[in-house]
Amino acid sequence: MKIGKIYLLLILIIVFMRNSLPAEENLTDVNRTKESSELTGLLELGDSYFQQNELDLALLYYEKYLSEIEESNLNEYLCNVYRRIGNIHYNRSNALLAQEFYQKSLDSALKQRDEEEQALALSGIGNSYWLQGAYEKAVAEYLAALLIYESRNDKDHIAYIYNNIGTIKTILSKTDEAQSYYEKALHLYQETKNLEGEARVYNRLGELNHKLKNYQQAIKYYYRAQDLYNRIDPYSTNPNLLSAIGITFMDMGDRVMAAEYIENSLRLCRQQNNRWCLARNLMLLGKLDLYENNLENARINLEESIRLAREIDAKELIVFSATILDSLFNREHDYRKAYENYRLYKTLDDSLKSIEREKIITELEIEYNAEKREREIEIYKLEIEKNNLTKWLLICLFLLAMIFIFIIYYRYRQKNKANIMLRQLSDELESEVQKRTAQLEKINHELQKSEREYRELIANLEEGFIIVDREDVFTFVNPAAARIFGYPVEYLMGKSIADFTDPQEAARVISFTELRRKGISSRYETFITDKNGITRYIQVSATPLFNNGDFQGTSALFIDITERKNQEKKIKSSLEEKEILLKEIHHRVKNNMQIISSMLKLQSRYTKDKKTLEMFQESFNRVKSMSIIHEKLYLSTNLKKIDFTDYIRSLVRFLYNTYIQKGDHFSLYFDISDIFLDLNKAIPCGLIVNELVSNSLKHAFKGKQEGKITISLKGDTKENYTLIVADNGCGFPADIDYQNTSTLGLQIVNTLVKQIHGNIEMSSKNGTQFRIKFSENSG
């Protein structure tokens, strides 16, 4: 108990110190207030390249950032950059080097008393141990991180730890425990609406069901994960997920589908330089080759898989590859190599399946639960102390109440005279009540007369009107309602809506009764079958009826909307046909432009003149600019306007890949968000950006290997827009008038600006900037 109190005291001290010290969020705030500083630029460049999976460039900028903060003695930022470098080595499957940097991050975070960075570093160390197959060490680090995340109520990271522990339980064949961890992780991710986290859990659930040989269920989970990844980023694919789907198809006996998924995963792994994923897919291809009796290909793939797995110390992959190689050598009757692989497999497999490591993991979980329970006891004690304080407060309140009662009693005598006056007033009120009673009787008589008139009005309504009791049985039906149902009023009395529609629709209509029991009116559409068997659609407005607070039934007014519904169906069908036709038009325009692009490329092969080739390339880029728009419209649900943000990013990246040479380090910055333009504005704007960005990439950075190009589009509530294309290059030539030049590109720009009824300005300070203002409603 003393240890628990000391631990609680330490937590309080840490919280206090944390509030007075800069954490990662404070670092972010400082960096954001120094956007012009080189230090912030290095870190942002590293993060940008890391997100683009350009790990070499990301590492270069992180190391420059690390060198700068070490020289400046900014030790509070060390844990942050150490962890980022660790992430790069982890993504490269270099577990030992990743672990080294995660440990540095943890040591620095402990010095700074930064709990969040401590937890992130512990999670990273756990991941490194997992990659090496040291599962008991991985679980120890995960549980240490989990204690911090739970104290901070960080649900996303708690779910992340649950998911990782569940995966280790799956590997160790503790399937029930794995299922429990996955369910807890999924629940937390759904609570926080973290789609990427949900996708990771469904991926792991697929692996668990694959291990249990529930292959169909595994495929369902994998496809659900793939769907979530596509919702997050339609252009991103997870190679590990593709590989897992391939393994499942392999074990189901569908080797064609297995090969397709595994080869796609292998291609992505090579692009991302993910050695763990690469080793795994080579092992799977070796297994497929062995099934097809392609022994030579199988040996090459399996030996390369073992070589990569040894480089990253991935014991589990070595075991799997060695097992398959053992089968291959036995098939070739090479028993010496088969024995060597068997010894390798047996040694590593025994270490991975050690009973002792399972005991260690179980003991770690017990220690974690005990420490968690001790924390809960300390919190309970604090609650008791709080309750004792509440009791004393109640006693004080009781004494104050007694004093107040004595004061009231003292004043009671003074109010006796007032009571006498109140009795006199009561007599006067009684007389007034008698007068009011006579008036109420008169009003009641008038109300009865109004009720008769009301019933006559209801009977003459053209709209249907019914009253049902609390059991939804008709107690009143006007003639208009009877005409709609096609039955006499007498026949309808005592019936319910369930007698005139199918059971499913009747249940839906009756469900609205529960709302009316709570005093909530409802408005909905439904359908009935009249006496002639014709389906009639009706629009209903239902109001609850209460008497002294008790629900008595419902009054409902409805009209026949059958003709309107039929017209809506025809209109909807016509709109769908027109939308399909318009999409087909955009698709064909895109295809025609692709044909033009292909013809330009083919024609360019017959000339070696540099200027002519540049003309072909510029024409190809202009056609590509318009082709991308039609492709976006074909894929879009809105055929009137295009997402200009997505379009410009696709166009500029295409130009970047066209003009940038190997070794150049030019940066692209986009300042565009949630802007949708009409096609008549989007195409000219796209061509303008094409010309200006092409000019920057070709002419602005001559003799340089670094530079920055910025593309910005801002709009206001009146749909006035400002398009800016700028670079920090050598500047626009002073002897050239950009509005009166023989250059075709600038002539096109000026023509297009006039076409959208805009105006253009150019500045050559610190590079070149073109500013174009136009309105959505102009032209």
C-alpha positions, 0 to 999 in steps of 0.5 A: 500500500505504501508503494501505491501511495508513493506511485500516486504521489509520483504521478501527481508530481509528473503531472505538475512538472508536465504542465510546467515543461514543454511537451511535443504539442508545445514543440509543434506550437513553437515550430509553427510560430517560427515558420521562417526558421531553417530549423522548422523547415528541416523537420517539416521536409523530413515529415513530408518525405516520410509521408511520401515513403522517400525514406532516404530523403526523410532521414537526411533532413531528420539528421540535419535537424538533429545536428542543429538542435544538438549544436543549439543545445535544445535537448527538449526536442531530442526525444521527438527526432530520435523517435522519427529516425527510429520510425524510418529504420523500423519501416526499413525492417532494421529492428536493431537500429530502430531499437537503438534510436527508440531507446535514445528517445525514451532516455531523453523523454524520461529526462524531460518528464514527457509521458507522451513521448515515453509511451511512444518510445516504449511502443516503438521498442516493443515493435522492434522486439516483435520484428525480431521475434522476441515476443516476451520483451515486446509484450513487456514494453507494450504493457509499460506503454499501456499504463501511460496511455490508460492514465491519459485515457488515450483511446487510440493508442490503447487500441493500438497496444491491444491490437499488437498484443492480440497479434502476438497471442495469435502467433503463440496460438492463444486464439481466445485471448487474441480474439479478446484483445482484437475485440477491445481494440476494435471497440475503441477504434470505432468509438474514436472513428479511427478508420485506419485503426479499424482496418488494422484490426480487421487485418489481424482478425483475418490472420487469426481466422486464417490460423484457425483455417476459417478461410472464407471468414478470413477473406471477408475480414481482409476485404473489409480492411481493404475497403477501409484503406481505400476510403482513407486513400483511394490511391494507397495499397497496403502490401502486407494486406495483399500478401495476407490475402494471397496466403489465404487463397494459397491455402484455399487451393486457388493458386492463380489468385494467390500468385496475383496478390503476392506478386502485387504485394512484392512489387509494392514492397520493392518500391517501399524498400520494406525488407520484412515484407519482401522476405515474406513474399519471396518465401510465399512465391517459393512455396507457390513454385514448390507447389508447381514443381518449379524447384529452381525458382523455388530455391532462389526465392527461398534462399533470398527470403532467408538472406533478407530475414537474417539481415533484419533478424526476423526469426519467424520468417527464417523458420517458415522459409527453412521449413519449405526449403527442407521439403524442397531438398527432400524432394530433390533427395539432397538430404544433407541440405535438408538436414541443415535446414531442419536443424535451422528450423528446429533451433529457431522454432523451439526458441519461438515456441518456448513455453518459458516465454509464454509464462513470462508474457502471462506473468507480465500481464498479471503484474500489469493487472496488479499494478492497475488494480493498485492504482484503482485502490488508491483512487478508491481511497481518494473517493473515501476521503472525498466522501468524508469531506462531503459528510462534514459539509452536510453537517455544516449545512444541517446546522445552517438549516437549523439556524434558518428554521429558528429564524423562520419560527421567529418570523412566524408570529409576525406573519399571523396578521398576514394570515388573517388577511389571507383568509379574507382574500380566500373568501373573496377568491371563493366568490370569484371561483363560483363566477368562473365556474358559471363561465366555464359551463358556458364555455363547455357548451360552446366547446361541444358545439365546436366539436360537432362543427369540427366533426362535420368539417373532418367529414367534408375534408378532401384529405383522409383523416383517421383516429386510432386507439393506443393499439392502432385500431381505427376508431374514426374514419372520414369519407375521404379516407374510405375513398382512398382505401376503397372500402366503406367507412363501416368496414374500416372501423375496427381494422388497422393499417396491418390489414392493408399492407405487407407485414414489414411495412406495417411493422415500420408504420406501427413503430412510429407509435412508440414515438407518439407515446413519448409525445412526438409527432411523426411525418412519413410516407407509406403505401397500402393496397386498396380494395382493387389490389392497387398499391397506393402511396400516401403521405401521413402526418400523425399527432399523439392524443393524450388525456391527463398525461396518458396516451390515448391514440393518434390522429392522422391526416393523409393524402394520396401521393401515388401519382406524384411517386410515379412521376418521381420514379420516371424523373429519377430514371431519366436523370440516371440515364442522362448522368450515365450518358454524360459520364460516358461523354467525359470518358470518351473525351478522355480516351480521345485525348489519350489517343491524341497524346499517344499520337504526339508521343509517336510523332515525337520519335521521328524527330531529334530536333530539341526545340521540336521535341519540346513543342511535342512535350508541351502539346502533350502536357496541355492535352494531359491537363485537359485529359485529367479533368475529364478523368476526374469528372468521369470518376466524380459523383458531381458532373457539374463541378470538379474538385480543383484541389485533387485535380491540381495536385495530380497535374502538378505531380505529373509535370514534376515527374516529367521535367525533374532530373535525377539529383534535383531536389525541388519542393512543391507547396500547395495552398488549396483546400475544398474548392470546386470549380465549374468545368468552364473555369477549371479547364482554363485554370488547369492550362494556366497552371500547366504553362506557368509551372512548366515554365518554372520547372524549365527556366526558373532554376537553371544551374540549381538543384534545389528550389521551391514552387508554390501553387495557391488558390483562395476564394471568398464567399462571393466566389471571387478567386485568386490563383497564384503560381510562384517560384524562388528561382532566378526571376523573370527577365526584365527585358520581356513584357509578359503580356506582349511576348512571342512565347507561345506559353505566355500567349496561351496564359494571357488568352486564357486569363481573358477567356475567364474574364480575369486579370493577371499581375506579375512580380519578379521579387525573390523569384517570379510570381503570377497572380490571377484574379477571376470570378466564378460568375464572370463570363 
